[in-house]
Amino acid sequence: METFGALWWTQRCRQVTYCPFVTSFSVDGIFQKQLLQITRMHGRLKIKTTAQQEEERMKELEKKMKLYVAARDVCFSKRKEGVLDEEALLLTQQLLSSNPDFSTLWNYRREILMHLETVREEDDLQKIFESELSFLESCLKQKPKSYGSWHHRGWVSARMPRPDWARELSLCDRCLSLDELHCWDYRRVVVKMSGVAVDQELRFTDRLIGSNFSNYSSWHYRSTLLPLLHPESPEPPSPDHQPGRGSPPPSPQTNAHRVCEEQLLKEYELVQNAFFTDPNDQSAWFYYRWLLGRAEREDMISCVYVSREEERVAVGFSKPVHAQSVGLMLVLDGQPQRVEWRSVHPRLRHSPVWVCDLPPATISDIGNEHNLTVHWTEKHTHRDCALYNGRTESWCRDSATDQELFRSELSVEKTSVLQSELTSCNQLQELEPLNKWCLLTIILLMRALDPLGYEKETLAHFQTLKEVDSMRSAYYGDLCSKFMIENTILKMEYAEVRVFSISDKKLSTLCHLDQLLLVTHINLSSNELRRLPPQFSMLQCLEVLEADNNSIEDLEGVYQLPKLEEISLKNNSILAFAFEKKKNRSVFDFELLCGTGGSCG
């Protein structure tokens, strides 16, 4: 028996391993448990049962819990009484060592430290804060994902009399080299407080990405640094193309968040190396999508429309706004007007289109000419519009092409590079025909190069995407609908018409409706639409609506269209509908609109 025991002991000791994180040897977990479970009684080995172990564990846990709750109650009592002494500091340290996610205790600890700032000398405070940083390191070693610990460390570092930012930056480097994601926010605090140069941080992302292409946080951090280090320079207007009277003044936000073309071309090469190394890793693909994306649009008034018949003004913005809080002012023939701005639909508190009614008989005389100016005082911009005599309506707007709304103007060099990128992605797609990231990037490249010229190929790739990634087929359907609407807007503007026809395109959603403010006739027939949402009310000039052969159940966006005269909703899923035009226009009943004698299904 003793021989067997010695042999068993020898075999188990061979499983001792060296742990690089400590300075001594440790026995493997299984062996430790067996040593704890084994007792010797009358010369025989006795292993405790699972029930016995669980009972002892629960007793030990209950004992610890009572001590923890008692200490917590003491802390709460001290804080309630306003006690801010070192005993409370020590007590909170013991509790937070066990549970670093106790936000109330971190708050109490900060209150104590702020009190000590008022009664201690600078050298003493330096030692206290240094001790606090050491305590925080122990908390982070125990639980590196503790938001409370990282936040408190930033607070302590910012209040230290003599902070050692180089040490904090080194700590961040070590944590991020181990892919500890929760350190990123703290690193941004350290970089801001210590004044680390942007180019130094960009080189830091180079190191992280070079060691691991899958480091999504590094790619994202890089996307925030590039516009700061390599911003796109605003181009001065050429002598042959000065802005007209109705053009808004240059905005300080113009070219914000854009990267200069020279750096973009370098980034294309970097990210291509990443996704060719591992085509199935999504980090590089997402960054590549950001490179191909559009910068934020500058804040501007994109359109002003005035109707003499309705005595109404409609204003389009580059983004949804709340007109009643952004300082919108209407000036007519040099005189400020007291008007009430309202959204195109009661449910849209923030909308890119707002309207107002002018006082009666202000512009109704068709023989008079009027000049309007809409001022957006919050953004220091405005737009003019002239209503000439003999005209019933007028507008002043920037087209989607002028605004580069759907694609940027490409230089010869950038076009050449993107065309080469498209060729490379097509080659990769031949090797990886089921790679969804490659397919989606090909679509984005095609849209960056020529959205209309590649329309047929884009539709084919979307169909492949739905088959390859069926779980996200609805997303791809909505994205395809968005691109098809953009293409149709471009075609409409090139043709210089106010008719928007996009039938039989399998549309599943509607978007960019603010770009259709001036449209008078729209055809949405034979698609897969389920509703005409409140945003549909932005079509303030719409007179004819065709939406046959869809699955429309909701017409909420139709009720606020002031000029709508004809509507066709055959073969839809509407159960009841009645629509009465304002200003004594005719009443369209459900049977006439749907043409199905009581059912649109």
N, C-alpha and C positions, 0 to 999 in steps of 0.2 A: 504494500500500500504506500509506504514511504517512498519507494523507488518510483512508483507511478506519479506521486505528487511532485517529486523533484523533477521528473521528466516534463511534466505539464508546466511547471514553473519556468523551466528553461525555455520551452517552446514559446510561451507567452512573452517572456522578456525579449525575445528576438523581434517582437513587434514594436519595441520602443523606437520612436522616430524623433528626428530633430526638427523643431519648429523655428523658422528663421525670424519670427517676430519676438522671441524671448531668448534669454541668454543661458537657459538650462534645458535639459532633456525633459520630454513629457511622454507619458504613456498614452497609448491610443485609447479612444473613448470606450470601446468595448471592454478592454482590460480593466479600466478604472471602475466601471459599473460592477464588473464581476468581483473586484476586490471589496467594494462597498457592500455587496450583497452576501458575501461569504462569511460565515462565522464557524468556529470550531467548537463542537460539543461532544464530549465523551470520545474524542479521537476521530470523530466523523465530520465531514463537511456538511453544513446545512445551509441551503439557499432560501432566502425569504420569499414568500409568495408575493404575487403582484398586488393582492389586496392589502397585505401588510405594508408594502412600500407606499401605496397610495394613501393609506391612512396616516402614516408618519409624515408624508409630504404635505398633506392637508393640515395636519396639526402645526407643522413648522410654518406653513404659509399663513395660517390664522394668527399665529403668534407675531409674525412680522407685520401683518396687517394691523393688528391692534397697536403696535408700537408706532407704525406709520401714521395712523389716524390720530393717535394722541399727539404726536409731534405736529401734525398739520393743524389740529385745533389750537394748540398753543400759539402757532404762527398767526392764525386768524385772530386770536384774541389779542395778541400783541399789536397787530396792525390796527385793529379796531380801537385800541387804547392809545394809538399814536406812538408806540414805543419803537425807537429807531436806534437800537444799540448793537454792539458787536455780538451779543448773545443771539439776537435774532438773525444776524448775518450768518453765524455758525449753524444755527438750526435750519435755515433755508438751504444752506450748502449741503447738509446731510440729506435733506429730503430730495433736493434736485439731483443729487448723485444717484439716487435710486430711480427718479422719474424726471428726466430733463424736459419733458413736455408739459410741465405744470406752469402755465402762463401767469397765473395769479402770483405765484411765488417769485417769478422773475420780476414782475412789477414791484412787488414788495422789496425785493433786493435792490432794485434801482432807486426806490425811495430812500432806503438806508444809505446807499452810496452818495446820493445827492445831499443828504443831511451831513455826512462826513465831510463833504467838500466845503461846508461852511465852518467847520470847527477844526480841521486839520491843516497842517502846513503842506506846502507843495511837495516836499520830499517824502513826507508820510503818505500823501495821496498817491504818489508815483508807486510806492511799494504796495499799497493796497490794490491798485489797479493791476499791477504786474501779478500779484497773487490771484486776482480775479481771472486773469487770462490763463494762468496755469490751471485753475479750477475748471475753466471752460474747456481746456484741452482734454482733461479727463472725462468730462461729459461727452465731448464729441467722439472720443475714442470708444466710449460705451455705446453711443447712439449717434452716428454721423449724420443721420437724416433729421435731427431735431431742429426744426425751424426756430424754436425759442432760443436755443443755444447760439445759433449763428446770428440771430438778431441782437442778442445781448452782447455778443462779442463785438459787433459793429458799434453798438452804443458805447461800450467801455473804451474801445480804441479811439473813438471820436472825442472822448472827454479826458483822456489821459493828458497830464501836463506835458510829457515828452514821449509821444507815441513812436514806436519803432515800426514804421511802415514797411521797411525792407524785410523785417522778420515776418510780418503779416503776409506780405506778398510771397515770400518763400513758402510759408505754410499753405497758401492757396495753390502754389505750384505743386507741392507734394500731394495735396488732396486731389487736385484735378488730374494729376498723372495716374492716380488710382481710380479715375472715373467717378469721383464722388460729386454727383450732379448738384447737390444742395449747396455747394460752395460757390457756385457761379455768382449769385446775387451778392454774396459777401465780397467776392473779388472785385465786382464793379464798384462797391463802396470804397474799397482800399485804393483802387486805381484812381477814383475821383478825388479822394482826400489827399493822396500822395502825389498827384500830378504826374502820373506815368504817361509817357508820350504814346500817342495813338499808334505810331509805327512800331513801337516796342510791343504793344499788345497784338498787333497784326502778326508780328513774327512769332509771338507765343502761340497763336492759332496755327501757324505754319507747322510748328513742332508737334502739336497735338494731332493735327490732321495727318501729318507725315507718319506718325507712329500708329495711327488708327483711323482709317477712312470712315469708320462707322460712328465717329464722334459727332453726333448731331448737334450737340450744344456748341461745339467749336465752329461748325459751319454757320450756325445762327449768329454767334458772337461776331464772326467775320462779316456777316451781312450788315451789322450795325456799325462796324468800324470803317468799312470801305467808303461810304458816302462822306464821312468826316475827313478821311485822309486823301481821297481822290474824287472830290465833288466835280460835277459837270459844270463847266463855266457857262454863264449865260451869254448867249450870242447877241451882240448889238444889232438893232434893226438896220438893214441895208438902206442906202439912200434912195433906192428905187421902190422900196416898200415901207413907207412910213405908216403908222397906224392912223386910221381914219378917225373922224369925229366921234363915231359911235363905238370905237374900241376902248376897252377899259385900260387904265394905266398899268404899267408893269407892277406885279405883285412881289413883295419880298420873299414870298414862298416859291416863286418860280425856280425850277431846277432843284428844289429841295429833295433830298433822299435819292438823287440820281448819281450814278457813278460815271466818270469820264470814260469815253469809248476805249482809249488806250488800255486802261486797267481792265475793263470788261473783257477785252480780247484775251488778256493773260489769264483771267479767271476761267474762261471757257476751256483753255488748255488744261488748267489744274483740275477742274472738276471732271473733265473727260478721262483723265488718267484714273480717277477714283472709280467711276462707274464701269470702266472697261476692266478694272481689276476685280470688282465684285458687282456684276450687273443686278443682283437681287437685293443689294443693300439700298435702302430707301433714302439714307441721309444725303448722299451726293445728288440724287435725283431731285430732292426737294430744294437743295441749294441752286441747282441748275434752273429749276423752275422760277426761283426768285430772280436769277440773272436775266431770264427772258421776260420777266413780268414788267408791268408798267409802273412808273413812279406815281406817287400820289398827285392827284390833280390839284392845281392851285385853286384857291377860293376865288370865285368870280361869278358874275351874273352872265349866264350863257345865252339867255334869250329874253326879249321883251316883246310881248304881243299886245296890240290894242285893237278892240272892236268898236266901231262907231255905232253899229246897230244895237249891240248889247250894252254899250257904254261901260266896258269892262277892260281891265288891264290884267294880263297874266305874266308872271315873271318866273323864269327858270334859272336855277342855281346849279353850280357844279357839284353840289352835295346836298343832302337833306339838311334843312335848317328850320329853326323856329322863328318865323318872320317877326313875331310880336316881341321877341327878346333880342334880336340882332341889330336893331336900329335901321329899319327899312323906311325910306322916305320917297314920296312921289312928288315931282315938280312938273307942273303943266304950264307951258308958256311963261316960264319964269316965276310962277307962283306956287309955293308949297301947298299941297292939297291935304286936307284932313280926311283920310280914308281908313277903312277898317280892313286890314289884311286877314284873309282866312285861307286855311288849307283847302285843297281840292276835295277832300273827304274828311268828315268829322273824326274818323279814327286815326288819321295821319297827323299826329302832333308835330312831327318833324317830316318835312316833305321837300323835295327839290323843286316843286311847283307851287306858287302861291298866287291868289287872285284878289282883286278888289273891285268894287263898283264905284264909278265916278258919280258925282252929284248929277241929278237929272239935267238934261239939256246942256251939258258942258261941252260935248263934242258931237252932238247929234246933227248939227247943220253941215251937210255934205259939201257946202261951198267954202267952208273955212279950213285953213291948214293949222295944224297944232304940232308942237314939239314937246315931247315928254322926256324926262330924265328920271331914272330910278337910281337912288343912292343907297349903297350898302355901307352905312357909316362905320360899322364895326370893323370892316376889312378895308376901309378907305378906297372903295372902288365904286364905279357907276357905269351905267349904260344908257345911251340916248336912243330915241326912236322918233321918227317923223311920220305924222299922219297927213298925207297930202290931200288937197281938195279933190273931190270926185272919187276918192277911195273910201271903201267901207271898212277896210281893215289894213293893218300894217304891222310889220315886225322887223326886228333887228336881232340877229343871232349868229353864233359861231357854229359851223357844221361839225359833225363828228370827225370829219377829215381834218378840218382846221385845228381842232382841239387835240388831234392825235389820240382820240379816245380809245380806239381799238388796236392801234399799232403805232410804233414810232417811225419817223422817217429814218431810213438807213443810209449810211454812207456807203461808198463803193467798197471800202475795206471791210466794213462790218457785214455787208451783204455777202461778200466773198467768204468770210469766216463762217457765217451762219450756214451758208450753202455747203461748205465743207463739213460742218457739224452734222447737217442733215444727212449727208452721204455716209458719214461714219456711223450714225445711229441706224441708218437703213442696213448697213453691213452687220451691225450688232444684232439687229432684229432678225436677220436671216439665220444667225447662229443661235439666237434665243427667241424663237418665234412666239413663245408664250409669256414673255416678260412684259408685264403690264406697264412698268415704269418706262421702258424703252418706247412702247407704243404711244403712251401719253406725251412723252417728250417730242416724239416725231410730229405729233399733232401741233404742239406749241411752236415748234420750229417752223412748220408750214404756215402757221398763222402770223408769225413774226415776219416771214419773208413775203408771202403773197396770199392773204386769206381767201380772196376770190379765185385766184388761179389754182389753188390746191383744194378747192371745196369738195370736189368729187372724191379725192383721195382721203380727205379728212373724214367724210361720212363712212367710207369703207373701214378706216381704222377704228372708228367708234363702234362699229358693228362687231369687229374682232374683239375689242376691249370688253364688250358686254358678254361675249362668249367665254373669254379667258378669265374674267373676274366677275362672274355672275352675281356675287353677293353685293356688288356695287353698281349693278346695271342701272338702277334708278339715278344714281349720281351722274353716271356717264350720259344718261338720257337728258338730264337737266343741263349739263355742260354743253352737250351737242346743241340743245335748243338755244342756249345763250349765243353760241357761235353763229348759228344760222340766222338769228335775229340781227346780230351785228352785220353779217354779210348783206342782209336785205336792206338794212338802213343805209349801208354804203351804196348799194345799187340804186336806191331811191334818190339819194343825194346826187349821184352822178347823172341820173336822168332828169333831175330838177323837177320832180313832181311831188304831189302831196298824197299819193296813193301808196299804201303799204300792203303788199300782197305776199302772204307766206303760207299758202294752203298746201296740204298734203306733204308736210315735212316731219310728221311725227312729233310735233312740239308737245312737250310735257309741262312746260312752264313759260311764263312771260317775264321779260326783264327789259331794262333800258326804256321803260315806258315814258320817262321824262324826255327822251329824244324824239318822241312822237307827238309833241305838243301841237304842232302845226298840221298834222295829218287830218285829212277830211274824209278819207275812205279807207277802211281796213278790211282785209279778207283773211280770216283765220280758219277757214273751213277745212274739214277732213284732217284734223290733227287729234291729239290725245289730251286736250285740255279738260280740266275738271272744274275750273272756276275762272271768273273774271274778277280779280281781287280789287280791293280799294284803290290800289295804285293805277288801275285802269282809268280812274277819273282824271288822270293827268292829260288825257287826250281831249283838251278843252275845245278843239276845233272840229271834232269828229261829227260827221253828218250821216254816214252810212256804215253800218256794222254788219258783216257777214261772218257767222260762226257756226255754220251747219256741220253736221256729222262729227261732233265731238262727244265728250261725256260730261258736259257742263251741268253742274248742280247748283252753283252759286253765281248770282249776278250782281253782287254787292257793288262792284265798280261801275255799273251802268247807270245808276240812279242819279249821279251828279254830273252828267254830260249835258251842258246847256244847249248844244246845237244839234243833238242827235235827232234825225228825222226818220230814218229807215233802219230796221233791224231784222235780221233773219237768223233763227235759231232752230232750224229743222233738225230732227233726229239727234236730240240731246237727252239729258236725264233730268230735265226740269219737271217738277210736279205741279207747280202753280206759279204764275207770273202775271203781273199787271203793271203797266208802266204808263204814267200820265205825263205828257210833256207840259212844261210851264208855258206861260204867256198864251193861253187859249189854243195851244196846238192840239192836234187830234189825240185821242186815247187809243192806244194799241192794246187790244185784249190778248189773252193767252192763246186763243185758237188761231188768231190771225198771225201772230208772231211765229208760232211753232209750226203751224200748218199741219197739225196732226189730230185735230178734233179732240183735244183733251189730254194728250200725252206726248211728251217730247222724247220719250225713251225709244 
